[in-house]
Amino acid sequence: MIPLLPRDFFNKNQEEILPVEGLSAEILRTKGIFPFFFDGNFILLVSREQDVSLADILTQKTSQHVTNFYLADKDLILELIQKYYETSEEISDEEETPDISDVDLLKDLASEAPVVRLVNRLLREAVESRATDIHLEPEKDSLRVRYRIDGVLHEIARHPRKFIAPVISRIKLMARLNIAEHRLPQDGRILFRTGGRNLDIRVSVLPTVHGEAVVLRLLSREERIISLEGLGLFPDQHHLFLELISRPNGIILVTGPTGSGKTTTLYAALSLLNDPNRKIITIEDPVEYQLSGITQIQVKPEIGLTFAQAIRSILRHDPDILLVGEIRDFETAEIAVQAALTGHLVFSTLHTNDALGAITRLAEMGIATYLLAASCIGLVAQRLVRRLCPKCRRLTSPSEEFLQALREAFSSLPEEIIYYQPVGCDFCAHTGYRGRMALYEILPIDTELKHLILKEKNEDVLREYVRKEKYLSLYQDGLRKVAKGLTTFSEVLRVSRA
């Protein structure tokens, strides 16, 4: 027996009901069914119990399986089809910019089909474009939409200013944020499904002089974890990194800006170390990938579950390996260092320009140099560069500028240089690049380096020692990847310098 879904359900939850992209209103009206998403579930509303057989057709059409069936009056179904599938894509030109102080009006506008479909289309197209972020930026006369693809922002569209309030309100409703608050930053989360993929979307709202700007970070909940071999490490780097993560205790810090792949590197390490003989616990914000066999914790500062508070409790659970998503303050740094000194292998991240910057940053937080020297066993810095498109890249002679950079960075030129330049084709959206790879700077903390840290030597002294020991910098690693035909010299210069 299929349960009945009353009209009141749609009145109460209209802003959370999402139409299914790619379905024709005419077909739905002919069949007398209303498919929709609600709270992460794919629901089919039918007027007759025998119509549940149409779910197979929907699955073929959308590549998504219906999770729930409900009965409803056919008149209600036709009304819902008209509201969510038949309304024109454009807001009327005569419509004025809404009053953002009128909360009820904003809710009504955000629930209208044109706005719902526009937001859904932005999300769907971003996924199809392999975008990692969507930037919605209000300007004086328009709403600018940009996607970050392979680490570079691309302007996708500009919509009339009257779209700003409805679109931003729609996103705030989906993320369960305060739609009436326009003066303070807000952060939220949306669970969304498109193209057969579940997305965990992180929402950040920031007030600006022209309205509220929104950035959506798209995280796939089914993303495949990259193996250590798949990180793009050269053999010498792979050996160094493997030696570091094989140590029984100490702290390993991975540094770089937001979006530089630090979490991917750490998860690759955890995947290799993950076996029944070890207990691994992570504390993250957010939990970007879910790993079987590993205990993962999401921080919730609003209820007092911070990194520092979580680590205290985690240590009572006797972990062998601990991952702290990010060291942001003295308290977290102090507990992480103490954990490393008491027999635990600790991984964490910091926002610094290079590997050695992690030592300076922790010292600035207030961690004593003797604790840093005793606990740190390895520093890793990384950046992401775009890969050359394999379908349209063109082999050419290396530029004199690149050859000069190689001569200055290394004592001798490589025996073979494979040098490509980007061209552009349909496969790479005419950018010349498709996908990204990491540049690495891997620095083990050996006895001499510990001694220099303990003597509170400045970064210049530490850097001179590193150069003497011939550990490769981010820039040098980038040059090697250019010489292997993996990326371009301009890409390396974009993210690092000599």
N, C-alpha and C positions, 0 to 999 in steps of 0.2 A: 504494500500500500504506500503510495507516494504522498508525503505530507503536503498540506496546503500552505502556501505562502501568502499572507494577507497583504492588502494594499498598504496598510500601516507600516510594514517593513520598509517599503520603498520611500515612504514619506520621511521616516526617521533616518534613513541611511543613504539618502540620495547623493550626498557628496562623496561617498566611499564606493559607489557602484561604478564600475569601469566597463565600457563596451569592449567587444572583441574586435581587434583590427582585422580588416580584410574580408568582412562579411557584408553582403548586400542586404539593404533594408527590404528590398522587393522580395528576395527569396525568403527572408525571415517572416515577412508578412504573409506570404503564400503558405508557408509551412505552419504558421501560427505558433512560433517558438521565440523565446527571448534568452539568448545566451549572454552571460556577463561574468565579470570577476568581482568577488567580494572577499576581503580579508585573506587574499592569497588563494582562494578556491575558485575553480571554474564551474559555474553553476548553470544549469539549463532549466528554464521555466517553460512548462508545457501546459496546454489546456486539456489534453487527453493523455491517459497513461500510456497508450500504445505509441505515442510520439517519442518516447524515450529511445526508440530504435534509431532516431535521427542523430543520436550522439556519435555514431560511427562516422557519419558524413562530416560532422563538425571536427572530429579527430583528424580525418584525412585532410580537411581544408586548413586547419590551424596547427596541426602537429601537437595538439594538446588534448589531454584526456579529461572528460567531464568528471568531476568529483562528487557532485550532488545534483539530485533532481527534485523539482518542486512543481506542484500544480498551482494554477492561478486562472482566474476568469479570463476569457479570450479578449474581452474589451480592455482589461488592464494590460495584457501583453501587447496589444496594438498601440496603446498609449505609450508604453515604454519604448517600443520600437521607434515610434515617431520622435520621442524625446531624445533618445540616445543614438539613433542611427540615421534618421531622416533629416534632421535640421541642417540648414546650410552651413558650410564650413566657415563662412565669414560673418563677423559681427557687423551689423548694419553701419553704413558710413555715417548715418545720422546720429548714431549713438555717441553721446559725449563721454569724456573721461569720468568714471564714477567717483563719487565721494568716498575716500578711503576711511572716513570716520563712520560710515554707515555699514556696520558689521553685517546686518541682515542682507543688505544689497550685495555686498561682496560675496556672501555665501551663495546667494542666488546666481550671481554671475559665474562664480567658480563651478557651479553644478550644471550650467548650461552645456548642451551637447557640443557646440563649436569649440568651447574652451577645453572640455574634457578630451575631445578628439585631437585638438592641437597639441596638448601636453603629451598625450599618448603617442602621437606621431613623432614628436621630438625625441622621446625615449626610444621608440622603435628604430628610428633612423640613426640615432647615436650608436645603438648596438650594431646595426648593420654596417656602420662606418668604422667599427672597431674603436670608437671613442672611449676614453677613460673618464672624461669629465665633460659636463655641459655647463657653460657659463651663460647666464641670462643677465644682461646688463642694461638697466634703464638709462636712457640718454634724454636730452632735452625734447627731442621730437620722435623718438622711436625706442623700441625694445630690441637690442642687438643680441643675437644668438650665436655663440661660438662653441665649437667642439674641439677638445684637445685630442688629436690623433697622433700616435707615435711621438708624444711629448711636445708637439707643436700645435698652437692654436690656429684654427681656421674659421673664418666668419662664414656662417651658413645662411643666415637670413636676418632681415630687419623687418619688424612688424610695427604698425602704427602705435602711437603712444597709448591709445585707448585699450590696448591689449595688456598693458603692464599690470594693472591692479587685478583683473580677472585671472591671468595666468599665474602670477605670484601667489594669489590667494588659493588657487587650485592646488598648487604644490604644497603650500602650508597646510591645507586641509589633509592632503594625502600623507604628510609627515606628522600629522597630529600636533601641529604647532599653534600658537596663539594667533589667530587671524586678526585680532584687534590691536596687536602690538606692532607698531611700525618704527619705534625709536631705538630699540635695543637689538643686538645680534641674537639669533636663535639657531639652534642646531637640532636636527631631527633625523628620521630614518624612514624610508619607504621600502616595502617589500613589493616587488613588481615582477610580472612574468610576461615575456614577449619572445616570440620566435622559438618557443620551446625551452627557453632558458629562464631560470629564476635569478633575479637581480636583487642585491642588497644595496640600496641607494642611500648614500650619506648626504644629507641636505644641510647646507650652511646658508643662512640668510643674514645679509649685512645692510643696514640702512645707509643710503647715499643721498646726495643732494637732489637727485632726480627720482628717487624712489628706492625700493628695496632690491638689491642685487642678490642673485641666488647662484650658488655653485652646487652641482649635483655630481657626486663621485660615484661612478658605476662599478660595483664589485659583483662579479659573477659568483654565485654560490656553488657552482659546479666546476669551478676553474681547476684544471689539472695542475698538480704540484710539479714544478720543474725539478729534475734530478740534479745532483751535484755536477754530473757530467754535462748536463744541458745548460749550464750557466755561461758557457763560453770562455772558461778559464784555459789559458795555455798550460801545457804540462808542468812547467815550473811553478806556476801559481796554484795549480790543482794540488801539487805535492805540499806546498806551504800551508794551504788552507786545510788539507786533510790532517796534517800534523797538528795544527792548532785545535781543531774540533775533537781530536782523539785524546787530548789531555784530560786527566781525571778531574781537575778543578782549576779555578781561575775565572776571570771575566774576559770575554771577547766582545769588543764593541764594533758595530758596523755604523759608519757615518755617511752622511749625505743629506741633501735636501728632501723635502716631501716629494714622493713620487719617483724616487730614484731606484726603486727595486730592492730596498734593504730587507723588507719583509720576505720577499721571494727568496733571497739568498739565505736568510735564517731558516726558512721552512725547508729549503733544500738540505741544509745541514741537519735539521731535526729529523727529516725523513730518513736520512742515512743512519742516524744514531738510534732511531726508534726500533727497539726490540723488546721482547718480554722480560729481559733481565734489567731494564732500566725504567725508572719512573720519571716521566717528563711532564712538567706543568708549565703552562704559559699564562701570562696575564697581559691582556692586549686591549687596545682601544683604536679601532674595532677588531674583532676576530675576523680576519679576512678570509682565511681558509680553514676548513674543518678537517682535522687529521685523525684517523682512526688510531686508537691506542694511546692517545695523548690527552691529558686533562687540560682543557682550555677554559679560561675565565675572562669574562668581559667586564671591564671597569665600569662603575656607575657612580660617578662623583656626587650626583644629586642625593644619593642615600649614604654617602660616606665611604663607598668602596673605591678607594683610590689605589694607585700603584703601590704606594708605601704600605697602606693598610692590608692590601691583598698579600703582599710578599711576606708580611709577618705571619699571617695564617698559613700560607703555603709552606713555609719552612717547617711547620709542625706536622706536615704530611709527608715528611721524609723524602723529598725529591732528589734524584741524582742530577738532573739537568733542569735548569730554570730559564725560561725566556721572559724577560721584562720588555714589553713592547717599546717603551721609550723612557729614558731617564730625563725627567723634566725639572727636578728640584733636588735640594740637598738631602732631604729625608729619603727619597727613593734611591739616590746614589749611595748614600751611607749604608742602607740595608743591603743593596745589591753587592757592594764591596765586601761587607761582612759575610754575606752568604758565600762569596767566592773564596774568602779566607778560611771558611769552616768546612771545606771539602765538597763544595758544589761547583758544577760547571755552569756558569751564567752567561747567557747571551743577552745583549741589549743594543739599542740604537741611540745615536746622538745626532743632532743637526750641527755639523761642522763642515768646514771647507775641505779638509783632508784628514788623513788618518791621525797624524800627530796632533791635530787640533783637538782631538778627544781628551788628551792629557791636560791641555790648557783649560778646556771647558770644565772638566771635573774639578780642577784646582780652583777655578773661579767660583764654583759652587760651594767650595769650602772643604773638599776632601783633602786630607793631609798627603803630602807627596810620598811619605813612607808607606802609606796604605795603597797608593796608586802603584808604586814600585813593586809592592808585595803581591797585589791582586791581579793586575792586568797581565795577560799572557799574549794578547794579540789585538791588533787594530786593523780594521778593513775600511777603506773608503771606496765608494762607487758612484758612478754616474751612468745614465742611459743615453745611448746614441742611436740614431735610426740606422737600420740595415738597408743596404742597397737592394732595390727590387731585383730579384733573380731573373725576371723575364725581359727587362729592358735595359739593364746596365750595359755600358759600352766600354770595352777594353781600350785603354789609351796609354800614352807615355806619361810617366809621372811628371808632375810640374816641378820646376826648379825650386819653387818655394817649399814644396814638400821634401825634396831631396836635401835642401839646406837644413830643414828642421830635423831630419834624420841624422845628418852629420853632427849637429849640435847636441842631439840627445843621446847618441850612441857612439862608441869608439870606432865602429865600422858599420858600413851599410850591409843589409841583409843580402844573402847570395841571390835571392830571387825576389823581385818586387812585382806583385800583381796589382795594377792600378786601374780602377774603374771610375767612370763618371756617371752621374745619374742622368736619365733621359726622360722617363715618364710614359706611362701607358694606362690602359683601362684597369689593369690588375692593381696598380698602386695609386689609382685616382690621379694620375698624371703628376705625382710628386717626385717620382724617382726613387722613393723609399717605401718599404713595407716591413713592419715589425721593428722591434728594437733589440739591442743587446747591451750588455754592461761592460764598462771599463772598470778595472779593479786596481787598487793599491793595497797590497797585503803586507803587513808589517808585524813580524813576530817580535815580542819584547824579550830580547836576549839579556844576558848578564850585564853587558856593557851599557846597554840602553837603560836597564833598571838603575844602574849606578848613576847615570847622567840625570835620570828623573829624580832620584833620591837627593842629588846635590842641587836640585831645583834649577837646573840649567834651562835657559830660555829656548824657544822653538827653533831659533836659528842654529844653535849648537846641536840640537837633536836632529835637525834636518841635514846638517853637514855630515853627521855620523851615518845617517841613512843613505845619503848619496855615496859615501865612501864604501859602504857595504853592498852597493849596487842593487838595492831594492828598487823595483820599478815604480815610478809615479803613475798617476792616472793618465797624464799626458803621454808618457812613454808607452804605456799599454795601448793607448789610442793609436799612436803612430804604428805600432806593430800590427794592429787590426786593419789599419788602412793599407799597409804593405801586403797584407794577406787578401786584399780585395773584398773585405767585409763591410766597410763603411767608407766615408770620405773624409778628407782632411778638414773640410769646412765644418763637418759635424763634430769632429774632435775639438776644434777651436771653439765651437759653440758652448761646450760644457767644461772645458779645461784649458789651461795655459801652461807653458813651460815654467 
